[in-house]
Amino acid sequence: MLPTITLTNKEQELGNLVIPVSRLSKIPAGIFTTSEKGYLKKQIDDFKQDVVSFNRLNYWVYLFYIKPEPDRFKRLESCRKGGCQIAGLLHQQKADKVTVFDPEGNNEEVMAFAEGLSLGCYCFLKYKTDKDEENKLREIELYSSNSPSAIHITHLNILLEAVSRCRDLINEPNSHLTANGFARAVEKMAKESGAGVEVFHQQKIEALKMGGLLGVNQGSKEPPTFTVMEWKPENAKNKKPYLFVGKGIIYDTGGMNLKPGDFMLNMKDDMSGAAAVASVIYAIARAKLPVYVVGLMPATDNRPGAEALVSGDIITMHNGTTVEVLNTDAEGRLILADALSYASKFDPALVIDLATLTGAALRAIGKFGAAAMQSQAVNELEALKFSGFMVYERLVEFPLWDDYGEQIKSDLADLKNTGSSDAGMITAGKFLQKFTAYPYIHLDIAGPAFLEKPDSYRGQGGTGFGVRLLFDFIKSYCVAAKV
């Protein structure tokens, strides 16, 4: 459970206190003695410390120094990281409440700080018998001369809860989460948020002739699902919906092209895209944003069972395209292709997919961002990139030139599911583009979706990458539409 962020207009009572400031001269009188102010200055100027702690015996006072970074995006990110650092200190003190006192009215920076402070408290302890590691912080109180609006606080709390839920889904082991279990989790999120939901089970998926999803599922004893989550408020500003499509490989062994050794260790994370889609629509619906959005989440595991696809098999996709399967570990694009084809029935304004799709994307840019490609969506991708910098879920654009399409032509079928060893993230994106006829953005989130080591407020394990990105993108649309 993440702490809740609240607003207060009352004077600080004796208790844990954080003071974020960009200038030491703005610290109100009476909080620090003259000698303490000298100590603060030395720590910041000489030792380049951002966080300075003072033990008041019954409580702690922390000063967070907002560095004079001219780059807005970097400045906000440093505030999030500062919040996470103080979350760790408060955890050591087993604090259940903290007040963030903003004497300068640095609204944007303090909101980012509170965001990092809250996300820094995330932990996945469901299967721990000893709960001592659990973070005790339950309330973050903001007191400022320029308080953010109540609606901004509400939206931030909703968003943070959505990120937490996304992380929980990703961190859940396959022994406790099947495709049907994932669908039930989405149904619960839809019910709580007011969104609509429909789950297609095997018979319906067969009727829709989703050969990609059915083909990948052939080696599994667990049946597949295809979940549609929809938020369509009466005051929606868009007639054509924004569609989000998430890869939902609940666990990926590689199929008959079995993954070697350590490459299978974290493959419970191969449904990070689907988890992000469910979570962001949950957030949009709970925030009651006046935007029509739809999420499509095909889900199955990829196993080397007796009936599993083998190299050289040919399958027929939802739209009738035939695909020669050369590598059963290139399965994500098969289930996504069915979903992208199905998306056409909505006549979408824009489709964005999220997928832990290729190791090539991870090798290209590491954990620091997602590989992005677009077709007929130049302006939309630019807007999404801006949101990426705002929330620091950054995007690096790669081309979808026709040249790459030559690599996925098959001698036996319309397409093959792998290209050459070069530019693997692009040929995967080019394969998916073949199933779209609308404005389309592909996000390969293989790098940042799951982390083996803690990375500030992103934590360890599932990060929830994409939830904050898409929520900011949709909120920005609301602003542009003057909602």
C-alpha positions as CSV (number, residue, x, y, z in Angstrom):
1,M,0.0,0.0,0.0
2,L,1.4,3.4,-1.0
3,P,0.9,6.4,1.3
4,T,-1.9,8.8,0.4
5,I,-1.0,12.4,-0.4
6,T,-3.2,15.1,1.2
7,L,-3.3,18.8,1.5
8,T,-3.3,20.7,4.8
9,N,-3.6,24.4,5.6
10,K,-2.7,24.1,9.3
11,E,0.6,24.8,10.9
12,Q,3.0,22.0,11.3
13,E,2.6,20.0,14.5
14,L,5.6,18.3,16.1
15,G,6.3,15.4,13.7
16,N,8.4,14.3,10.8
17,L,9.0,17.2,8.5
18,V,10.5,17.7,5.0
19,I,11.4,21.1,3.7
20,P,12.2,21.3,0.0
21,V,13.8,24.6,-0.9
22,S,15.9,26.0,-3.8
23,R,17.4,28.8,-1.6
24,L,18.4,28.4,2.0
25,S,17.4,32.0,2.7
26,K,13.8,31.0,2.2
27,I,13.8,28.6,5.2
28,P,11.3,30.1,7.7
29,A,12.7,31.3,11.0
30,G,12.5,29.1,14.0
31,I,13.1,25.7,12.3
32,F,16.9,25.6,12.4
33,T,19.4,27.3,14.8
34,T,22.2,29.5,13.4
35,S,24.7,26.7,13.8
36,E,22.4,24.3,12.1
37,K,22.0,26.7,9.2
38,G,25.8,26.8,8.9
39,Y,25.9,23.0,8.9
40,L,23.2,22.9,6.1
41,K,25.2,25.4,4.0
42,K,28.4,23.3,4.4
43,Q,26.7,20.0,3.5
44,I,25.1,21.5,0.4
45,D,27.9,23.7,-0.9
46,D,31.0,21.7,0.1
47,F,29.8,18.1,0.2
48,K,27.1,18.5,-2.6
49,Q,24.4,16.8,-0.5
50,D,20.8,17.2,-1.6
51,V,19.3,15.7,1.6
52,V,20.3,16.8,5.1
53,S,18.8,15.2,8.2
54,F,18.2,16.4,11.8
55,N,17.2,14.2,14.6
56,R,14.8,15.9,17.0
57,L,14.6,12.8,19.2
58,N,10.8,12.4,18.8
59,Y,10.8,13.2,15.1
60,W,13.1,14.0,12.2
61,V,13.5,17.1,10.1
62,Y,14.8,16.7,6.6
63,L,15.9,19.4,4.2
64,F,15.8,18.7,0.5
65,Y,17.8,21.1,-1.7
66,I,16.3,21.6,-5.1
67,K,19.3,22.1,-7.3
68,P,19.2,25.0,-9.8
69,E,18.9,22.7,-12.9
70,P,17.8,24.8,-15.9
71,D,16.4,21.7,-17.7
72,R,12.8,21.4,-16.4
73,F,12.6,17.6,-17.0
74,K,15.9,16.9,-15.2
75,R,14.9,19.1,-12.3
76,L,11.6,17.3,-11.7
77,E,13.3,14.0,-12.0
78,S,15.9,15.0,-9.3
79,C,12.9,15.9,-7.1
80,R,11.4,12.5,-7.6
81,K,14.7,10.8,-6.7
82,G,15.0,13.1,-3.7
83,G,11.6,12.0,-2.5
84,C,12.6,8.4,-2.9
85,Q,15.8,9.0,-0.9
86,I,13.8,10.4,2.0
87,A,11.3,7.6,1.8
88,G,14.2,5.3,2.6
89,L,15.2,7.4,5.6
90,L,11.6,7.5,6.9
91,H,11.3,3.7,6.4
92,Q,14.3,3.3,8.7
93,Q,12.4,5.3,11.3
94,K,9.2,3.3,10.8
95,A,7.4,6.6,10.3
96,D,3.7,6.5,9.4
97,K,3.3,10.2,8.5
98,V,5.3,13.1,7.2
99,T,4.6,16.7,6.4
100,V,6.2,18.3,3.3
101,F,6.4,22.0,4.0
102,D,7.0,24.1,0.9
103,P,7.8,27.7,1.9
104,E,8.6,28.8,-1.6
105,G,5.5,27.7,-3.4
106,N,7.5,25.4,-5.8
107,N,4.3,23.6,-6.8
108,E,5.6,21.5,-9.7
109,E,8.8,20.4,-7.9
110,V,7.0,19.6,-4.7
111,M,4.4,17.5,-6.6
112,A,7.3,15.6,-8.2
113,F,9.0,15.2,-4.8
114,A,5.8,13.8,-3.3
115,E,5.4,11.4,-6.3
116,G,8.9,10.0,-5.7
117,L,8.3,9.8,-2.0
118,S,5.2,7.8,-2.4
119,L,6.5,5.5,-5.2
120,G,9.7,4.9,-3.1
121,C,7.5,3.2,-0.5
122,Y,6.4,0.4,-2.9
123,C,7.3,-3.1,-1.9
124,F,6.0,-6.5,-3.0
125,L,5.8,-8.6,0.2
126,K,2.8,-10.8,-0.6
127,Y,4.7,-14.1,-0.1
128,K,6.9,-12.9,2.8
129,T,6.1,-14.4,6.1
130,D,8.1,-11.7,7.9
131,K,6.4,-8.3,7.2
132,D,9.1,-6.2,9.0
133,E,10.2,-5.0,5.6
134,E,6.8,-3.4,4.9
135,N,6.9,0.4,4.6
136,K,4.9,2.0,7.4
137,L,4.4,5.4,5.8
138,R,0.7,6.0,5.2
139,E,0.2,9.7,4.8
140,I,2.1,12.5,3.1
141,E,0.8,15.9,4.0
142,L,1.5,18.9,1.8
143,Y,1.6,22.4,3.3
144,S,2.5,25.2,0.9
145,S,2.1,28.9,0.3
146,N,1.0,27.8,-3.2
147,S,-0.8,24.5,-2.8
148,P,-1.7,22.5,-5.8
149,S,-5.4,22.1,-6.6
150,A,-7.3,19.3,-4.9
151,I,-8.1,17.7,-8.3
152,H,-4.3,17.5,-9.1
153,I,-3.8,15.7,-5.8
154,T,-6.7,13.4,-6.4
155,H,-5.3,12.5,-9.9
156,L,-1.8,11.9,-8.5
157,N,-3.1,9.6,-5.8
158,I,-5.1,7.7,-8.4
159,L,-2.1,7.4,-10.8
160,L,0.2,6.2,-8.0
161,E,-2.3,3.5,-7.0
162,A,-2.5,2.5,-10.7
163,V,1.3,2.2,-10.9
164,S,1.3,0.1,-7.7
165,R,-1.3,-2.3,-9.1
166,C,0.6,-2.6,-12.3
167,R,3.8,-3.5,-10.4
168,D,1.8,-6.1,-8.3
169,L,0.6,-7.8,-11.5
170,I,4.0,-7.9,-13.0
171,N,5.7,-9.2,-9.8
172,E,3.0,-11.9,-9.3
173,P,4.6,-15.3,-10.1
174,N,3.2,-17.5,-12.8
175,S,2.3,-20.1,-10.2
176,H,-0.3,-17.6,-9.0
177,L,-1.2,-15.8,-12.2
178,T,-2.5,-17.5,-15.3
179,A,-4.1,-15.8,-18.4
180,N,-7.5,-16.3,-16.8
181,G,-6.2,-15.0,-13.5
182,F,-5.0,-11.9,-15.3
183,A,-8.4,-11.4,-16.9
184,R,-10.1,-11.7,-13.5
185,A,-7.7,-9.0,-12.1
186,V,-8.6,-6.7,-15.0
187,E,-12.3,-7.4,-14.4
188,K,-11.9,-6.3,-10.7
189,M,-10.0,-3.1,-11.7
190,A,-12.8,-2.3,-14.2
191,K,-15.5,-2.8,-11.6
192,E,-13.7,-0.6,-9.1
193,S,-13.0,2.2,-11.6
194,G,-16.3,2.2,-13.5
195,A,-14.8,1.0,-16.8
196,G,-16.5,-1.6,-19.0
197,V,-14.8,-4.9,-19.5
198,E,-15.4,-8.1,-21.6
199,V,-13.3,-11.2,-21.6
200,F,-13.1,-13.5,-24.6
201,H,-12.3,-17.1,-23.8
202,Q,-11.1,-19.8,-26.1
203,Q,-14.3,-20.5,-27.9
204,K,-14.7,-16.8,-28.8
205,I,-11.1,-16.4,-29.7
206,E,-11.4,-19.4,-32.1
207,A,-14.5,-17.8,-33.6
208,L,-12.6,-14.7,-34.2
209,K,-9.9,-16.8,-35.9
210,M,-7.0,-15.2,-33.8
211,G,-4.4,-17.6,-35.1
212,G,-1.5,-15.8,-33.5
213,L,-3.0,-16.0,-29.9
214,L,-4.2,-19.6,-30.5
215,G,-0.9,-20.7,-32.0
216,V,1.2,-19.4,-29.2
217,N,-1.2,-21.0,-26.7
218,Q,-0.9,-24.5,-28.3
219,G,1.9,-25.6,-26.0
220,S,0.1,-24.6,-22.8
221,K,-2.4,-26.4,-20.6
222,E,-3.9,-23.1,-19.6
223,P,-6.4,-21.5,-22.1
224,P,-5.8,-18.0,-23.5
225,T,-7.9,-14.9,-22.9
226,F,-8.5,-11.7,-24.8
227,T,-9.7,-8.9,-22.5
228,V,-11.3,-5.7,-23.7
229,M,-11.5,-2.8,-21.2
230,E,-13.3,0.4,-22.2
231,W,-13.9,3.8,-20.7
232,K,-16.5,5.8,-22.7
233,P,-17.9,8.6,-20.7
234,E,-20.9,10.6,-22.0
235,N,-18.8,13.7,-22.1
236,A,-16.0,12.2,-24.1
237,K,-14.3,14.8,-26.3
238,N,-13.3,12.3,-28.9
239,K,-15.7,10.2,-31.0
240,K,-12.9,7.9,-32.3
241,P,-11.2,6.2,-29.4
242,Y,-7.6,6.0,-28.3
243,L,-6.7,2.3,-28.2
244,F,-3.9,0.9,-26.0
245,V,-2.8,-2.7,-26.8
246,G,-0.7,-4.6,-24.3
247,K,1.4,-7.8,-24.8
248,G,0.2,-10.3,-22.2
249,I,2.6,-13.3,-22.3
250,I,2.0,-14.4,-18.7
251,Y,5.2,-16.5,-18.8
252,D,7.6,-17.0,-21.6
253,T,9.7,-20.1,-21.8
254,G,10.5,-19.4,-25.5
255,G,8.3,-22.3,-26.6
256,M,10.1,-24.9,-28.6
257,N,12.9,-22.4,-29.1
258,L,13.5,-22.7,-25.4
259,K,15.3,-19.9,-23.7
260,P,18.7,-20.8,-22.2
261,G,19.7,-20.6,-18.5
262,D,19.3,-17.2,-16.9
263,F,17.3,-15.8,-19.8
264,M,14.1,-17.4,-18.4
265,L,14.5,-16.1,-14.8
266,N,12.3,-13.0,-15.0
267,M,9.9,-14.1,-17.8
268,K,6.9,-13.5,-15.5
269,D,7.4,-9.9,-16.7
270,D,6.5,-10.6,-20.3
271,M,3.0,-9.3,-19.6
272,S,4.2,-5.9,-18.5
273,G,2.5,-4.3,-21.5
274,A,-0.9,-5.8,-20.7
275,A,-0.5,-4.8,-17.0
276,A,0.3,-1.2,-18.0
277,V,-2.8,-1.0,-20.3
278,A,-5.2,-2.3,-17.7
279,S,-3.7,0.0,-15.1
280,V,-3.7,3.2,-17.1
281,I,-7.4,2.7,-18.2
282,Y,-8.2,2.0,-14.5
283,A,-6.5,5.4,-13.7
284,I,-8.3,7.3,-16.5
285,A,-11.7,5.9,-15.5
286,R,-11.2,6.6,-11.8
287,A,-10.1,10.1,-12.6
288,K,-13.2,10.4,-14.8
289,L,-11.2,12.0,-17.7
290,P,-13.5,12.9,-20.5
291,V,-11.7,10.7,-23.1
292,Y,-12.9,7.6,-24.9
293,V,-10.2,4.9,-24.5
294,V,-10.1,1.2,-25.1
295,G,-7.6,-1.4,-24.0
296,L,-6.9,-4.7,-25.7
297,M,-5.0,-7.4,-23.8
298,P,-4.3,-10.8,-25.4
299,A,-3.0,-13.2,-22.8
300,T,-1.4,-16.6,-22.7
301,D,1.8,-18.3,-21.6
302,N,4.3,-19.6,-24.1
303,R,5.2,-23.2,-23.3
304,P,7.0,-26.1,-25.1
305,G,4.0,-28.5,-24.7
306,A,3.2,-31.5,-26.9
307,E,1.1,-29.4,-29.3
308,A,3.4,-26.4,-29.3
309,L,4.3,-24.5,-32.5
310,V,7.6,-25.6,-34.0
311,S,9.9,-23.7,-36.4
312,G,8.5,-23.8,-39.9
313,D,4.8,-23.9,-38.9
314,I,2.4,-21.6,-40.7
315,I,-0.5,-20.0,-39.0
316,T,-3.3,-17.8,-40.2
317,M,-3.9,-14.5,-38.3
318,H,-7.2,-12.7,-37.4
319,N,-7.1,-10.7,-40.6
320,G,-6.3,-13.6,-42.9
321,T,-2.5,-13.0,-43.2
322,T,-0.4,-16.1,-43.2
323,V,2.7,-16.2,-41.1
324,E,5.6,-18.6,-41.2
325,V,6.8,-19.1,-37.6
326,L,10.6,-19.4,-37.7
327,N,11.2,-18.7,-34.0
328,T,8.7,-19.6,-31.3
329,D,10.4,-17.2,-29.0
330,A,9.2,-14.3,-31.2
331,E,5.7,-15.0,-29.9
332,G,4.7,-11.6,-28.6
333,R,4.3,-10.1,-32.1
334,L,2.0,-12.9,-33.0
335,I,-0.5,-12.2,-30.2
336,L,-0.2,-8.5,-30.7
337,A,-0.8,-8.8,-34.4
338,D,-4.2,-10.3,-33.7
339,A,-5.1,-7.5,-31.3
340,L,-3.9,-4.8,-33.7
341,S,-6.0,-6.4,-36.5
342,Y,-9.0,-6.5,-34.1
343,A,-8.5,-2.9,-33.2
344,S,-9.6,-1.8,-36.7
345,K,-13.2,-2.5,-35.7
346,F,-13.1,0.5,-33.4
347,D,-12.0,2.9,-36.2
348,P,-9.5,4.3,-33.8
349,A,-8.0,7.8,-33.7
350,L,-4.7,6.3,-32.6
351,V,-3.4,2.9,-31.4
352,I,-0.4,2.6,-29.1
353,D,0.9,-0.8,-28.2
354,L,3.3,-1.6,-25.3
355,A,5.3,-4.8,-25.3
356,T,8.4,-6.3,-23.7
357,L,9.1,-7.4,-27.2
358,T,12.8,-7.7,-28.1
359,G,16.2,-8.0,-26.5
360,A,17.4,-5.8,-29.3
361,A,15.6,-2.8,-27.7
362,L,17.3,-3.5,-24.4
363,R,20.7,-3.8,-26.0
364,A,20.1,-0.5,-27.9
365,I,19.1,1.8,-25.1
366,G,19.2,-0.2,-21.9
367,K,16.8,0.4,-19.0
368,F,16.7,4.2,-19.6
369,G,13.8,4.4,-22.0
370,A,11.6,2.6,-24.5
371,A,12.1,2.2,-28.3
372,A,9.4,3.9,-30.2
373,M,8.2,3.7,-33.8
374,Q,5.3,5.3,-35.6
375,S,3.2,5.0,-38.7
376,Q,0.9,7.9,-39.7
377,A,1.3,9.4,-36.2
378,V,4.2,11.9,-36.4
379,N,2.5,14.6,-34.3
380,E,1.1,12.0,-31.8
381,L,4.5,10.5,-31.2
382,E,6.0,14.0,-30.6
383,A,3.3,14.6,-28.0
384,L,4.0,11.2,-26.4
385,K,7.7,12.0,-26.4
386,F,7.0,15.2,-24.5
387,S,5.0,13.2,-21.9
388,G,7.9,10.8,-21.7
389,F,10.2,13.6,-20.7
390,M,7.6,15.0,-18.2
391,V,7.3,11.8,-16.3
392,Y,10.8,10.6,-17.2
393,E,9.6,7.5,-19.1
394,R,11.6,8.6,-22.1
395,L,11.2,7.4,-25.7
396,V,13.8,7.0,-28.4
397,E,12.4,7.0,-31.9
398,F,13.5,4.4,-34.5
399,P,12.4,4.3,-38.2
400,L,9.9,2.0,-39.8
401,W,11.4,2.3,-43.3
402,D,10.1,0.0,-46.0
403,D,13.6,-1.5,-46.3
404,Y,13.0,-3.4,-43.1
405,G,9.9,-5.0,-44.5
406,E,12.1,-7.0,-46.9
407,Q,13.5,-8.9,-44.0
408,I,10.2,-10.3,-42.9
409,K,9.0,-11.6,-46.3
410,S,8.5,-15.4,-46.4
411,D,9.0,-17.8,-49.3
412,L,6.1,-19.9,-48.1
413,A,3.7,-17.5,-46.4
414,D,2.8,-13.8,-46.5
415,L,5.2,-13.0,-43.6
416,K,7.7,-14.6,-41.3
417,N,7.9,-13.7,-37.7
418,T,11.6,-12.9,-37.5
419,G,14.0,-10.9,-39.6
420,S,17.8,-10.8,-39.7
421,S,19.9,-10.5,-36.5
422,D,20.3,-6.7,-37.2
423,A,17.8,-4.1,-35.9
424,G,15.6,-6.7,-34.3
425,M,13.4,-4.2,-32.5
426,I,12.6,-2.5,-35.9
427,T,11.8,-5.6,-37.8
428,A,9.5,-6.6,-35.0
429,G,7.8,-3.2,-35.2
430,K,7.6,-3.6,-39.0
431,F,5.9,-6.9,-38.6
432,L,3.3,-5.3,-36.3
433,Q,2.8,-2.4,-38.7
434,K,1.6,-4.9,-41.3
435,F,-1.6,-5.4,-39.2
436,T,-2.4,-1.7,-38.9
437,A,-4.2,0.7,-41.2
438,Y,-4.6,3.6,-38.8
439,P,-2.3,6.0,-36.9
440,Y,-0.1,3.7,-34.9
441,I,2.7,3.9,-32.3
442,H,4.7,0.9,-31.2
443,L,6.6,1.0,-27.8
444,D,9.1,-1.7,-27.1
445,I,9.5,-1.5,-23.3
446,A,11.8,-4.5,-22.8
447,G,14.5,-2.4,-21.1
448,P,12.6,-0.4,-18.4
449,A,9.7,-2.7,-17.6
450,F,11.5,-4.9,-15.1
451,L,14.6,-4.1,-13.1
452,E,16.9,-6.7,-11.4
453,K,18.3,-4.0,-9.1
454,P,16.6,-1.1,-7.4
455,D,16.6,2.2,-9.4
456,S,15.4,5.0,-7.1
457,Y,11.6,5.3,-7.1
458,R,11.3,2.8,-9.9
459,G,12.2,0.1,-7.4
460,Q,13.2,-3.5,-8.2
461,G,11.1,-5.9,-10.3
462,G,8.1,-4.5,-12.2
463,T,8.3,-0.8,-12.7
464,G,4.9,0.0,-14.1
465,F,6.5,1.7,-17.1
466,G,3.9,3.2,-19.4
467,V,1.2,3.9,-16.9
468,R,2.5,7.4,-16.0
469,L,3.4,8.0,-19.6
470,L,0.0,7.3,-21.1
471,F,-1.9,9.0,-18.2
472,D,0.1,12.2,-18.8
473,F,-0.5,11.9,-22.6
474,I,-4.2,11.6,-22.1
475,K,-4.4,14.4,-19.5
476,S,-2.4,16.6,-22.0
477,Y,-5.0,15.8,-24.6
478,C,-7.7,17.0,-22.2
479,V,-5.8,20.3,-21.7
480,A,-5.4,20.7,-25.4
481,A,-9.1,20.1,-25.9
482,K,-9.7,22.8,-23.2
483,V,-11.6,20.3,-21.0
